[in-house]
Amino acid sequence: MLFETTFSHASATALPPNLNIDQALKTLHDFETVIRLSPDCRGCRPIPPPQLKNGCAKTNGAVNGASQAQMQYYEVEDDLPFIPKKFWSGGVRYVADFLPTEDGCDITVHAPGGFTSTNHWRILREHIPEDSAPSLERVKSKDLMHADMTGDGWYIEIVSDAKCNKTFAGFVKGFLKNSHAQLQRAFIERLIARPAMGSRRPTLGRRRSSEL
């Protein structure tokens, strides 16, 4: 703990008014689609849930509206672009916990070297009160059923809570800031392209690992 540091980064991007919000939520409930929005992802595969000491599979109960939802687990291979090549090269494999929620998903990354990051993806609606500044607010599933699923005022937000060795803190902070913007753009591009693509998986250009 002495050599570790924790920090958070949050950002939100407005969705184009013609996008279908129901389709946006369905996209966030597909782990492979979300994880492959990153050009640094080399691949992923589902794995069995880790076993607790009592021999039971690890589950997640009522978390963020996902009542009694069971966590999904994946092994992901990544380029690990936020670590300079002089410290690490050749990519890395890590375990990701994936939990769909009523308004998005949570992805927790467990990478080597003590790096962990929980990334909360959310579809939010802009709230404009009469007597104060506009803000973004979560929309519950029961409200989504009656909401206008297209139009202005919808946002995609990512909030990342990370922990890593202090040596890499500067690199990780910069990576999170840059990756949020890239992932949100890729998410919107995915939704725009989806009608023309059908079931075909998107392909994105890869960023060189030495960029950061």
C-alpha positions in Angstrom: 0.0 0.0 0.0 2.9 2.3 0.7 3.9 2.5 -3.0 0.3 2.6 -4.4 -1.9 5.5 -5.3 -5.6 5.8 -6.2 -7.4 8.3 -8.4 -10.5 8.8 -10.5 -11.3 10.3 -13.8 -14.7 11.1 -15.2 -15.8 12.4 -18.6 -19.1 12.6 -20.6 -19.8 13.1 -24.3 -23.1 14.2 -25.8 -24.8 11.6 -28.0 -26.0 12.7 -31.5 -29.8 13.3 -31.4 -30.6 10.6 -34.0 -29.1 7.7 -32.0 -31.4 5.2 -30.4 -30.9 5.0 -26.6 -32.3 1.5 -26.3 -29.7 0.3 -28.8 -27.0 2.2 -26.9 -27.9 0.3 -23.7 -27.9 -3.0 -25.5 -24.4 -2.2 -26.8 -23.2 -1.6 -23.3 -24.6 -4.9 -22.2 -22.2 -6.8 -24.6 -18.8 -7.1 -23.1 -17.0 -8.0 -26.3 -18.3 -5.0 -28.1 -17.4 -2.6 -25.3 -13.9 -4.0 -24.8 -13.1 -4.0 -28.5 -13.9 -0.3 -28.7 -10.3 0.1 -27.6 -7.8 -0.2 -30.5 -5.3 -1.7 -28.0 -7.5 -4.8 -27.4 -6.0 -7.9 -29.1 -8.7 -10.3 -28.1 -10.8 -11.7 -25.2 -12.5 -14.9 -24.1 -15.0 -15.8 -21.4 -13.6 -17.7 -18.4 -15.2 -19.5 -15.4 -15.9 -17.4 -12.3 -13.2 -17.5 -9.7 -13.9 -19.7 -6.7 -14.3 -18.4 -3.2 -12.8 -20.1 -0.2 -16.1 -21.9 0.4 -16.0 -23.3 -3.1 -18.9 -21.2 -4.4 -18.6 -19.1 -7.5 -18.1 -15.4 -7.0 -21.3 -13.5 -7.7 -22.5 -9.9 -7.4 -25.9 -9.2 -5.8 -27.8 -5.9 -5.9 -25.3 -3.6 -7.3 -26.3 -0.4 -9.2 -29.7 -1.8 -10.0 -28.5 -5.1 -11.3 -30.5 -7.1 -8.7 -29.0 -10.6 -8.2 -27.1 -10.3 -11.5 -24.2 -12.7 -11.8 -20.9 -11.2 -12.8 -19.3 -12.3 -16.1 -15.6 -12.9 -16.3 -13.2 -12.6 -19.2 -9.5 -12.9 -20.0 -8.4 -10.0 -22.2 -5.1 -9.5 -24.1 -4.1 -5.9 -24.4 -1.2 -3.8 -25.8 -0.8 -2.0 -22.4 -0.1 1.3 -24.1 0.2 3.4 -21.0 3.5 1.8 -19.8 6.6 3.1 -21.7 8.4 0.3 -23.6 11.5 0.8 -21.5 9.5 -0.6 -18.5 7.2 -3.1 -20.3 6.6 -4.3 -23.9 4.8 -7.1 -25.6 1.3 -6.5 -24.1 -0.4 -8.1 -21.2 -3.2 -10.5 -20.3 -5.6 -9.5 -17.5 -8.9 -10.6 -16.0 -12.0 -8.3 -16.3 -15.2 -8.6 -14.3 -18.2 -7.4 -16.3 -21.5 -6.4 -14.7 -24.4 -5.1 -16.9 -26.5 -2.5 -15.1 -29.9 -0.9 -15.9 -28.2 2.2 -17.4 -24.8 0.8 -18.6 -22.2 -1.5 -17.3 -19.3 -1.8 -14.9 -15.9 -3.3 -16.0 -13.2 -4.0 -13.4 -9.8 -4.7 -14.7 -7.3 -6.7 -12.7 -3.9 -6.4 -14.4 -0.4 -7.5 -13.4 1.7 -5.2 -11.2 -1.2 -4.3 -8.9 -3.1 -2.2 -11.4 -6.8 -2.3 -11.0 -9.5 0.0 -12.6 -13.2 0.0 -12.3 -14.8 1.7 -15.3 -18.5 2.7 -14.9 -20.2 3.2 -18.3 -23.5 5.1 -18.0 -26.1 6.5 -20.3 -27.3 9.8 -18.7 -29.9 12.4 -19.4 -29.4 16.1 -19.1 -31.5 17.7 -16.5 -32.2 21.4 -16.8 -33.9 22.9 -13.7 -35.4 26.3 -13.7 -33.3 27.8 -11.0 -29.9 26.2 -11.3 -27.3 25.0 -13.8 -27.9 21.9 -16.0 -26.6 18.6 -14.7 -26.5 15.0 -15.8 -28.6 12.5 -14.0 -29.1 8.7 -14.1 -32.3 7.4 -15.5 -33.8 4.3 -13.9 -35.0 1.4 -16.0 -38.7 2.1 -15.2 -38.2 5.7 -16.4 -36.3 4.6 -19.5 -39.4 2.6 -20.6 -41.3 5.9 -20.9 -38.5 8.1 -22.0 -38.0 9.7 -25.4 -35.3 7.2 -26.7 -34.0 9.7 -29.3 -33.4 13.4 -29.3 -31.1 15.9 -27.6 -29.9 15.6 -24.0 -28.4 12.1 -23.8 -24.8 11.5 -22.9 -22.3 8.6 -22.6 -20.3 8.9 -19.4 -17.2 6.9 -18.2 -16.0 7.1 -14.6 -12.8 5.3 -13.9 -11.5 4.5 -10.3 -8.0 3.3 -10.6 -5.2 2.0 -8.3 -1.6 1.5 -9.4 2.0 1.8 -8.4 3.1 5.4 -7.9 5.8 4.9 -10.5 3.2 4.6 -13.2 0.6 7.1 -11.9 1.4 9.8 -14.3 1.3 7.5 -17.3 -2.0 5.9 -16.1 -3.7 9.3 -15.5 -2.8 10.5 -18.9 -3.9 7.3 -20.5 -7.3 7.4 -18.8 -7.9 10.9 -19.9 -7.0 10.1 -23.6 -8.7 6.8 -23.6 -12.1 8.1 -22.3 -12.3 10.5 -25.3 -11.3 7.7 -27.8 -13.7 5.2 -26.3 -16.6 7.6 -26.3 -16.0 8.5 -29.9 -15.7 4.8 -30.9 -18.9 4.0 -29.0 -20.8 6.7 -31.0 -19.3 5.6 -34.2 -20.3 2.0 -33.4 -23.9 3.1 -32.9 -24.0 5.2 -36.1 -22.5 2.4 -38.2 -24.6 -0.4 -36.7 -27.6 -0.3 -39.1 -25.3 -0.7 -42.1 -23.1 -3.3 -40.4 -25.8 -5.7 -39.2 -24.1 -8.4 -37.1 -20.6 -7.7 -38.5 -18.1 -6.8 -35.8 -16.5 -3.4 -36.2 -12.8 -3.1 -36.9 -10.8 -0.1 -35.6 -7.4 1.2 -36.4 -4.7 0.3 -33.8 -2.8 2.9 -31.9 0.9 2.4 -31.5 1.8 1.5 -27.9 4.6 4.1 -27.8 2.2 6.9 -28.3 2.1 7.8 -24.6 
